[in-house]
Amino acid sequence: MFALGLLLVVAGAELFTGNNLLAMAWADGRISTREVLRNWGWVCLANGLGAAGLAVLVQAGGGAPAAPPVTFSGMLGNLVPVIGGNLLGGSVVVGLTYHVIYRRGSAS
């Protein structure tokens, strides 16, 4: 799966995480809230359609191999660290990017 995703990104596809940087243009007043939400909506819709298409392809190819059943406690055990990591990692990356861009802009 990762190889397919990487191939699509190299070919020019966009990821939702990259579109989150629109928040910087929004914060700077370059684009409206409506434009940000419209973009995010289209990207989420396209990602959902892509996920559904992949599920159809996997099912048409005989389905995924058997896996242990998913439990609620197991889901929460994975969900909490993933959400925390995404929030922390995303905040650090966007914050550093914002800092670097505006530090360079003020130095010139």
Backbone as JSON Lines, residues from 0, in Angstrom:
{"i":0,"aa":"M","n":[0.81,-1.18,0.0],"ca":[0.0,0.0,0.0],"c":[0.87,1.26,0.0]}
{"i":1,"aa":"F","n":[1.91,1.27,0.81],"ca":[2.75,2.46,0.88],"c":[3.38,2.76,-0.47]}
{"i":2,"aa":"A","n":[3.79,1.72,-1.17],"ca":[4.42,1.93,-2.48],"c":[3.45,2.57,-3.46]}
{"i":3,"aa":"L","n":[2.19,2.15,-3.45],"ca":[1.19,2.74,-4.32],"c":[0.95,4.2,-3.95]}
{"i":4,"aa":"G","n":[0.84,4.48,-2.68],"ca":[0.65,5.85,-2.22],"c":[1.81,6.74,-2.61]}
{"i":5,"aa":"L","n":[3.02,6.24,-2.43],"ca":[4.2,7.01,-2.8],"c":[4.24,7.27,-4.3]}
{"i":6,"aa":"L","n":[3.91,6.27,-5.07],"ca":[3.87,6.43,-6.53],"c":[2.86,7.5,-6.93]}
{"i":7,"aa":"L","n":[1.69,7.5,-6.31],"ca":[0.67,8.5,-6.63],"c":[1.12,9.91,-6.26]}
{"i":8,"aa":"V","n":[1.78,10.05,-5.11],"ca":[2.26,11.37,-4.69],"c":[3.36,11.86,-5.63]}
{"i":9,"aa":"V","n":[4.28,10.98,-6.01],"ca":[5.34,11.35,-6.94],"c":[4.74,11.75,-8.29]}
{"i":10,"aa":"A","n":[3.63,11.11,-8.67],"ca":[2.98,11.4,-9.95],"c":[2.17,12.7,-9.9]}
{"i":11,"aa":"G","n":[2.04,13.31,-8.73],"ca":[1.37,14.6,-8.65],"c":[0.14,14.64,-7.77]}
{"i":12,"aa":"A","n":[-0.25,13.52,-7.17],"ca":[-1.41,13.52,-6.28],"c":[-1.08,14.3,-5.01]}
{"i":13,"aa":"E","n":[-2.1,14.79,-4.34],"ca":[-1.9,15.54,-3.1],"c":[-2.46,14.76,-1.92]}
{"i":14,"aa":"L","n":[-1.87,14.97,-0.77],"ca":[-2.33,14.35,0.45],"c":[-3.04,15.39,1.31]}
{"i":15,"aa":"F","n":[-3.96,14.94,2.13],"ca":[-4.68,15.87,3.02],"c":[-3.72,16.6,3.94]}
{"i":16,"aa":"T","n":[-2.68,15.94,4.39],"ca":[-1.73,16.58,5.29],"c":[-1.06,17.78,4.63]}
{"i":17,"aa":"G","n":[-0.77,17.69,3.34],"ca":[-0.19,18.83,2.63],"c":[-1.16,19.98,2.5]}
{"i":18,"aa":"N","n":[-2.44,19.67,2.36],"ca":[-3.44,20.72,2.25],"c":[-3.7,21.41,3.58]}
{"i":19,"aa":"N","n":[-3.26,20.83,4.67],"ca":[-3.41,21.5,5.96],"c":[-2.57,22.76,6.05]}
{"i":20,"aa":"L","n":[-1.55,22.86,5.22],"ca":[-0.72,24.07,5.22],"c":[-1.49,25.29,4.7]}
{"i":21,"aa":"L","n":[-2.66,25.07,4.12],"ca":[-3.5,26.19,3.72],"c":[-3.88,27.04,4.93]}
{"i":22,"aa":"A","n":[-3.82,26.44,6.11],"ca":[-4.13,27.2,7.33],"c":[-3.18,28.38,7.49]}
{"i":23,"aa":"M","n":[-1.97,28.27,6.99],"ca":[-1.02,29.38,7.08],"c":[-1.46,30.53,6.19]}
{"i":24,"aa":"A","n":[-1.92,30.22,4.97],"ca":[-2.42,31.27,4.07],"c":[-3.68,31.89,4.64]}
{"i":25,"aa":"W","n":[-4.52,31.06,5.27],"ca":[-5.74,31.56,5.9],"c":[-5.39,32.5,7.05]}
{"i":26,"aa":"A","n":[-4.43,32.1,7.89],"ca":[-4.03,32.93,9.03],"c":[-3.44,34.26,8.58]}
{"i":27,"aa":"D","n":[-2.84,34.25,7.41],"ca":[-2.23,35.47,6.86],"c":[-3.26,36.32,6.11]}
{"i":28,"aa":"G","n":[-4.5,35.83,5.97],"ca":[-5.55,36.57,5.3],"c":[-5.52,36.48,3.78]}
{"i":29,"aa":"R","n":[-4.76,35.55,3.25],"ca":[-4.65,35.42,1.79],"c":[-5.8,34.64,1.18]}
{"i":30,"aa":"I","n":[-6.42,33.76,1.96],"ca":[-7.58,33.01,1.48],"c":[-8.65,33.03,2.56]}
{"i":31,"aa":"S","n":[-9.91,32.85,2.15],"ca":[-11.03,32.91,3.09],"c":[-11.25,31.56,3.77]}
{"i":32,"aa":"T","n":[-12.0,31.61,4.86],"ca":[-12.36,30.38,5.57],"c":[-13.13,29.45,4.64]}
{"i":33,"aa":"R","n":[-14.01,30.01,3.83],"ca":[-14.79,29.21,2.88],"c":[-13.88,28.46,1.91]}
{"i":34,"aa":"E","n":[-12.84,29.13,1.42],"ca":[-11.92,28.48,0.48],"c":[-11.16,27.34,1.14]}
{"i":35,"aa":"V","n":[-10.74,27.53,2.38],"ca":[-10.02,26.47,3.1],"c":[-10.94,25.27,3.3]}
{"i":36,"aa":"L","n":[-12.15,25.51,3.79],"ca":[-13.07,24.41,4.05],"c":[-13.49,23.71,2.77]}
{"i":37,"aa":"R","n":[-13.67,24.47,1.68],"ca":[-14.02,23.85,0.4],"c":[-12.89,22.92,-0.06]}
{"i":38,"aa":"N","n":[-11.65,23.4,0.05],"ca":[-10.51,22.57,-0.36],"c":[-10.42,21.32,0.48]}
{"i":39,"aa":"W","n":[-10.51,21.47,1.8],"ca":[-10.43,20.31,2.69],"c":[-11.57,19.34,2.42]}
{"i":40,"aa":"G","n":[-12.75,19.85,2.13],"ca":[-13.89,18.98,1.83],"c":[-13.63,18.14,0.58]}
{"i":41,"aa":"W","n":[-13.14,18.77,-0.48],"ca":[-12.85,18.04,-1.72],"c":[-11.76,16.99,-1.5]}
{"i":42,"aa":"V","n":[-10.73,17.36,-0.75],"ca":[-9.63,16.42,-0.5],"c":[-10.11,15.23,0.33]}
{"i":43,"aa":"C","n":[-10.92,15.49,1.35],"ca":[-11.46,14.38,2.16],"c":[-12.37,13.49,1.32]}
{"i":44,"aa":"L","n":[-13.21,14.1,0.48],"ca":[-14.09,13.32,-0.38],"c":[-13.27,12.45,-1.33]}
{"i":45,"aa":"A","n":[-12.24,13.02,-1.95],"ca":[-11.4,12.25,-2.87],"c":[-10.67,11.13,-2.15]}
{"i":46,"aa":"N","n":[-10.18,11.39,-0.93],"ca":[-9.52,10.33,-0.16],"c":[-10.5,9.22,0.19]}
{"i":47,"aa":"G","n":[-11.74,9.58,0.54],"ca":[-12.76,8.58,0.84],"c":[-13.08,7.73,-0.38]}
{"i":48,"aa":"L","n":[-13.22,8.37,-1.54],"ca":[-13.48,7.62,-2.77],"c":[-12.31,6.7,-3.12]}
{"i":49,"aa":"G","n":[-11.1,7.19,-2.9],"ca":[-9.92,6.35,-3.16],"c":[-9.87,5.15,-2.23]}
{"i":50,"aa":"A","n":[-10.22,5.36,-0.96],"ca":[-10.24,4.25,0.0],"c":[-11.31,3.24,-0.37]}
{"i":51,"aa":"A","n":[-12.48,3.73,-0.79],"ca":[-13.55,2.81,-1.2],"c":[-13.13,2.03,-2.46]}
{"i":52,"aa":"G","n":[-12.49,2.72,-3.4],"ca":[-12.01,2.04,-4.6],"c":[-10.98,0.97,-4.28]}
{"i":53,"aa":"L","n":[-10.09,1.26,-3.36],"ca":[-9.1,0.27,-2.95],"c":[-9.77,-0.93,-2.29]}
{"i":54,"aa":"A","n":[-10.78,-0.67,-1.46],"ca":[-11.5,-1.77,-0.81],"c":[-12.17,-2.67,-1.85]}
{"i":55,"aa":"V","n":[-12.73,-2.06,-2.88],"ca":[-13.36,-2.84,-3.95],"c":[-12.31,-3.7,-4.67]}
{"i":56,"aa":"L","n":[-11.16,-3.11,-4.96],"ca":[-10.09,-3.87,-5.63],"c":[-9.59,-5.03,-4.77]}
{"i":57,"aa":"V","n":[-9.42,-4.79,-3.48],"ca":[-8.97,-5.86,-2.58],"c":[-10.0,-6.98,-2.54]}
{"i":58,"aa":"Q","n":[-11.28,-6.6,-2.44],"ca":[-12.33,-7.61,-2.39],"c":[-12.41,-8.38,-3.71]}
{"i":59,"aa":"A","n":[-12.26,-7.69,-4.83],"ca":[-12.3,-8.35,-6.14],"c":[-11.12,-9.29,-6.32]}
{"i":60,"aa":"G","n":[-10.02,-9.0,-5.65],"ca":[-8.84,-9.86,-5.75],"c":[-8.84,-11.01,-4.77]}
{"i":61,"aa":"G","n":[-9.95,-11.25,-4.11],"ca":[-10.02,-12.38,-3.19],"c":[-10.06,-11.97,-1.74]}
{"i":62,"aa":"G","n":[-10.02,-10.71,-1.46],"ca":[-10.11,-10.24,-0.08],"c":[-8.76,-10.21,0.61]}
{"i":63,"aa":"A","n":[-8.76,-9.6,1.76],"ca":[-7.55,-9.5,2.57],"c":[-7.34,-10.79,3.35]}
{"i":64,"aa":"P","n":[-6.11,-11.11,3.71],"ca":[-5.87,-12.3,4.53],"c":[-6.56,-12.17,5.89]}
{"i":65,"aa":"A","n":[-6.84,-13.3,6.48],"ca":[-7.52,-13.32,7.78],"c":[-6.69,-12.59,8.83]}
{"i":66,"aa":"A","n":[-7.37,-11.82,9.63],"ca":[-6.7,-11.08,10.7],"c":[-7.48,-11.31,12.0]}
{"i":67,"aa":"P","n":[-6.83,-11.11,13.14],"ca":[-7.56,-11.27,14.39],"c":[-8.68,-10.23,14.48]}
{"i":68,"aa":"P","n":[-9.75,-10.56,15.21],"ca":[-10.86,-9.61,15.31],"c":[-10.45,-8.32,16.02]}
{"i":69,"aa":"V","n":[-11.08,-7.24,15.61],"ca":[-10.79,-5.94,16.22],"c":[-11.68,-5.79,17.45]}
{"i":70,"aa":"T","n":[-11.08,-5.43,18.55],"ca":[-11.84,-5.2,19.78],"c":[-11.86,-3.71,20.08]}
{"i":71,"aa":"F","n":[-12.84,-3.28,20.84],"ca":[-12.95,-1.87,21.19],"c":[-11.72,-1.41,21.99]}
{"i":72,"aa":"S","n":[-11.3,-2.22,22.94],"ca":[-10.13,-1.83,23.75],"c":[-8.86,-1.8,22.9]}
{"i":73,"aa":"G","n":[-8.75,-2.74,21.95],"ca":[-7.6,-2.73,21.06],"c":[-7.6,-1.5,20.16]}
{"i":74,"aa":"M","n":[-8.8,-1.12,19.68],"ca":[-8.91,0.07,18.84],"c":[-8.49,1.32,19.62]}
{"i":75,"aa":"L","n":[-9.0,1.45,20.85],"ca":[-8.63,2.61,21.66],"c":[-7.15,2.6,22.0]}
{"i":76,"aa":"G","n":[-6.62,1.41,22.23],"ca":[-5.2,1.31,22.53],"c":[-4.32,1.8,21.4]}
{"i":77,"aa":"N","n":[-4.78,1.67,20.15],"ca":[-4.04,2.17,19.0],"c":[-4.42,3.6,18.65]}
{"i":78,"aa":"L","n":[-5.68,3.96,18.85],"ca":[-6.19,5.25,18.42],"c":[-5.6,6.4,19.23]}
{"i":79,"aa":"V","n":[-5.53,6.25,20.53],"ca":[-5.04,7.34,21.38],"c":[-3.61,7.74,21.05]}
{"i":80,"aa":"P","n":[-2.65,6.81,20.95],"ca":[-1.29,7.23,20.61],"c":[-1.18,7.79,19.19]}
{"i":81,"aa":"V","n":[-1.97,7.26,18.26],"ca":[-1.92,7.77,16.88],"c":[-2.41,9.2,16.82]}
{"i":82,"aa":"I","n":[-3.53,9.49,17.47],"ca":[-4.06,10.86,17.47],"c":[-3.08,11.8,18.16]}
{"i":83,"aa":"G","n":[-2.55,11.37,19.29],"ca":[-1.57,12.21,19.99],"c":[-0.34,12.49,19.15]}
{"i":84,"aa":"G","n":[0.16,11.46,18.49],"ca":[1.33,11.63,17.64],"c":[1.06,12.55,16.47]}
{"i":85,"aa":"N","n":[-0.12,12.4,15.86],"ca":[-0.47,13.27,14.74],"c":[-0.61,14.73,15.18]}
{"i":86,"aa":"L","n":[-1.25,14.94,16.31],"ca":[-1.42,16.31,16.79],"c":[-0.07,16.94,17.14]}
{"i":87,"aa":"L","n":[0.74,16.21,17.88],"ca":[2.04,16.74,18.27],"c":[2.95,16.91,17.06]}
{"i":88,"aa":"G","n":[3.04,15.88,16.23],"ca":[3.91,15.96,15.05],"c":[3.46,17.03,14.09]}
{"i":89,"aa":"G","n":[2.15,17.11,13.82],"ca":[1.64,18.13,12.92],"c":[1.88,19.53,13.45]}
{"i":90,"aa":"S","n":[1.69,19.71,14.75],"ca":[1.91,21.03,15.36],"c":[3.37,21.44,15.25]}
{"i":91,"aa":"V","n":[4.26,20.5,15.5],"ca":[5.7,20.81,15.43],"c":[6.11,21.16,14.0]}
{"i":92,"aa":"V","n":[5.67,20.35,13.03],"ca":[6.06,20.6,11.64],"c":[5.51,21.94,11.15]}
{"i":93,"aa":"V","n":[4.22,22.19,11.37],"ca":[3.62,23.44,10.91],"c":[4.24,24.62,11.67]}
{"i":94,"aa":"G","n":[4.44,24.47,12.97],"ca":[5.04,25.55,13.75],"c":[6.44,25.88,13.28]}
{"i":95,"aa":"L","n":[7.26,24.86,13.04],"ca":[8.62,25.11,12.57],"c":[8.63,25.71,11.18]}
{"i":96,"aa":"T","n":[7.74,25.21,10.32],"ca":[7.66,25.76,8.96],"c":[7.28,27.22,9.02]}
{"i":97,"aa":"Y","n":[6.28,27.55,9.79],"ca":[5.82,28.93,9.95],"c":[6.95,29.8,10.49]}
{"i":98,"aa":"H","n":[7.66,29.29,11.5],"ca":[8.76,30.04,12.11],"c":[9.87,30.3,11.09]}
{"i":99,"aa":"V","n":[10.26,29.28,10.34],"ca":[11.35,29.42,9.36],"c":[10.96,30.42,8.27]}
{"i":100,"aa":"I","n":[9.73,30.31,7.77],"ca":[9.3,31.21,6.7],"c":[9.29,32.66,7.17]}
{"i":101,"aa":"Y","n":[8.74,32.92,8.34],"ca":[8.65,34.3,8.8],"c":[9.96,34.82,9.34]}
{"i":102,"aa":"R","n":[10.82,33.97,9.83],"ca":[12.16,34.44,10.25],"c":[12.96,34.85,9.02]}
{"i":103,"aa":"R","n":[12.86,34.07,7.94],"ca":[13.56,34.43,6.71],"c":[13.0,35.7,6.12]}
{"i":104,"aa":"G","n":[11.67,35.84,6.18],"ca":[11.03,37.03,5.63],"c":[11.41,38.3,6.36]}
{"i":105,"aa":"S","n":[11.57,38.21,7.69],"ca":[11.91,39.4,8.47],"c":[13.41,39.74,8.38]}
{"i":106,"aa":"A","n":[14.23,38.77,8.01],"ca":[15.67,39.01,7.92],"c":[16.05,39.73,6.64]}
{"i":107,"aa":"S","n":[15.19,39.65,5.59],"ca":[15.56,40.28,4.33],"c":[15.2,41.73,4.26]}
